[in-house]
Amino acid sequence: MVSPSQPELPHLSPSELRALVEVGDVVFICSTPLPFRKVAAATGCWSNHVGIVVQTDGPEPMVAESTFPFSRLTPLSQFVKRSARGRVAVRRPLQPLNPTQRAALLQAVQRRLGVLYDTGFHLHSPRQFCSRFVREVLAEATGVEVGDVETFAQLLSSQPGTNLAFWRAWYFGRIPWNRPTVTPASQLRSPLLETRFDGRVVG
């Protein structure tokens, strides 16, 4: 039973989700591997992975994402299937992309495909990670930068209950406190996007 403080989330079928999305939509999921779950805990957010819809004119929409081991295009159905309990959010730029911006988005994505994943989550690394990937391709196509740039010190201080043991081990004993990064959580909260769906995809 769902408690009053935890209302049941809305549901969509996969076909309804395919009909909903547009190029430029940012799609949030909850990936289950341990490092991603630790990202969710450190940011106080259910979502720990994000991609962006880059094509809708094929058999199904395609999501561009930076993931391990490298950035790639993934069918929307496969992307959302990886989310715990089917939880998905779709957020759209306040000004939907025009044809020129859609073409620029595709070009920005293509320039970043095949780039190795950055397990250090460094905003200025030659590699990529999911929220940085989305931020950069949207900025290049539209001029809008989605998500807050924060240092690890700022990020982890905002969640004082975070267990730092995992992150100390992840960074071989030295957390890079002054390293700039950007998180799916800050993009999920961004006032530059509007929510088109936040719930579960079932079926």
C-alpha positions in Angstrom: 0.0 0.0 0.0 1.2 3.5 -0.8 1.4 5.8 2.2 -0.1 9.4 2.1 3.4 10.8 2.2 4.4 8.6 -0.9 1.7 9.1 -3.5 1.6 6.6 -6.3 3.5 7.8 -9.3 1.8 8.2 -12.7 2.4 5.4 -15.3 3.0 5.4 -19.0 3.3 2.5 -21.4 6.4 2.3 -23.6 4.4 3.4 -26.6 2.9 6.4 -24.7 6.4 7.4 -23.7 7.6 7.1 -27.4 4.8 9.4 -28.5 5.6 11.9 -25.7 9.2 12.7 -26.3 10.7 15.3 -28.6 14.3 16.0 -29.8 16.0 17.9 -27.0 14.1 16.2 -24.2 16.3 15.2 -21.2 15.5 11.8 -19.9 16.3 10.8 -16.3 16.6 7.2 -15.0 17.8 5.4 -11.9 20.7 3.1 -12.9 21.3 0.2 -10.5 25.1 -0.5 -10.5 26.8 0.5 -7.2 28.7 3.6 -8.3 25.4 5.1 -9.7 23.6 4.3 -6.5 26.3 6.1 -4.6 25.9 9.1 -6.9 22.2 9.1 -6.0 22.9 9.0 -2.3 25.5 11.7 -2.5 23.1 14.0 -4.4 20.0 13.2 -2.4 18.1 12.4 -5.7 16.4 9.3 -7.0 18.0 9.9 -10.5 21.6 9.1 -11.1 21.8 8.9 -14.9 20.6 11.1 -17.7 20.5 11.2 -21.5 19.0 13.4 -24.2 16.6 12.5 -27.1 18.4 13.2 -30.3 16.2 11.5 -33.0 12.5 10.7 -33.2 12.1 9.9 -36.9 13.2 6.2 -36.8 11.5 3.0 -35.6 11.8 4.5 -32.1 13.4 7.6 -30.4 17.1 7.5 -29.8 18.8 8.7 -26.6 22.4 10.0 -26.7 24.2 9.2 -23.5 27.6 9.1 -21.9 27.9 5.7 -20.2 30.5 3.0 -19.5 32.6 2.3 -21.5 31.9 5.1 -24.0 29.2 7.6 -25.2 26.7 6.2 -27.6 23.1 6.2 -29.0 20.6 3.9 -27.3 17.0 3.2 -28.2 14.6 4.8 -25.8 13.0 1.5 -24.8 16.4 0.1 -23.8 17.5 3.2 -22.0 14.4 3.3 -19.7 14.4 -0.4 -19.2 17.7 0.0 -17.2 15.9 2.1 -14.6 15.1 0.7 -11.2 11.3 0.0 -10.9 10.8 1.7 -14.3 11.2 5.2 -12.8 11.6 7.8 -15.5 11.4 11.6 -15.8 11.3 13.6 -19.1 12.1 17.3 -18.9 12.1 19.7 -21.9 13.8 23.0 -22.5 11.4 25.8 -21.8 11.7 26.8 -25.5 11.4 23.7 -27.6 14.2 23.3 -30.2 13.7 24.7 -33.7 14.9 22.8 -36.8 18.3 24.6 -36.8 18.8 23.7 -33.1 17.8 20.1 -33.6 20.4 19.8 -36.4 23.0 21.5 -34.2 22.1 19.1 -31.3 22.7 16.1 -33.6 26.0 17.4 -34.7 27.1 18.2 -31.1 26.2 14.6 -30.1 28.0 13.0 -33.1 31.2 14.8 -32.2 31.1 13.2 -28.7 30.1 9.6 -29.6 32.7 7.0 -28.8 34.3 9.1 -26.0 35.5 7.1 -23.0 33.5 7.4 -19.8 35.1 9.6 -17.1 34.8 7.7 -13.8 36.4 10.7 -12.0 33.4 13.0 -12.9 35.6 15.9 -13.9 33.9 18.7 -15.8 37.1 19.5 -17.7 38.4 15.9 -18.4 39.0 14.8 -22.0 36.6 12.0 -21.2 32.8 12.3 -20.6 30.1 11.5 -18.1 26.4 11.6 -18.4 25.3 15.0 -17.0 28.3 16.8 -18.5 27.4 15.2 -21.9 23.8 16.5 -21.7 24.9 19.9 -20.5 27.4 20.4 -23.3 25.3 19.2 -26.2 22.4 21.4 -25.1 24.6 24.4 -24.6 26.2 23.9 -28.0 22.9 23.6 -29.7 20.8 26.2 -27.8 23.1 28.3 -25.7 21.3 27.1 -22.6 23.5 25.4 -19.9 21.4 23.0 -17.8 22.7 22.0 -14.4 24.8 23.6 -11.7 28.5 23.5 -11.7 29.6 22.5 -8.2 32.8 21.3 -6.5 32.9 18.0 -4.7 33.1 20.0 -1.4 29.9 21.9 -2.2 28.1 18.8 -3.4 29.0 16.6 -0.5 28.5 19.3 2.1 24.9 19.6 0.9 24.3 16.0 2.0 25.9 15.9 5.4 24.8 12.3 6.0 26.8 11.0 3.0 29.1 8.0 3.8 32.4 9.1 2.4 34.1 5.7 2.7 33.0 4.7 -0.8 34.2 7.9 -2.3 37.6 7.8 -0.5 38.1 4.3 -1.9 36.8 5.4 -5.4 39.5 8.1 -5.4 42.2 6.0 -3.9 42.1 7.8 -0.6 42.0 11.4 -1.8 38.6 12.9 -2.6 39.2 15.7 -5.1 37.3 18.3 -3.1 37.9 21.2 -5.4 37.1 19.4 -8.6 34.1 20.9 -10.6 31.4 18.6 -11.7 27.7 18.7 -12.6 25.1 16.1 -11.5 21.8 14.6 -12.9 20.2 15.9 -9.6 20.9 19.6 -10.5 19.5 19.0 -14.0 16.4 17.4 -12.6 15.9 20.5 -10.5 16.9 23.0 -13.2 14.4 25.9 -13.8 15.6 25.9 -17.5 13.6 22.7 -18.1 10.0 21.8 -17.6 8.7 18.4 -16.6 6.7 16.5 -19.2 6.5 13.3 -17.3 7.7 12.0 -13.9 6.6 8.5 -13.0 7.0 4.9 -14.1 7.1 3.2 -17.5 5.3 -0.2 -17.3 4.5 -2.8 -19.8 
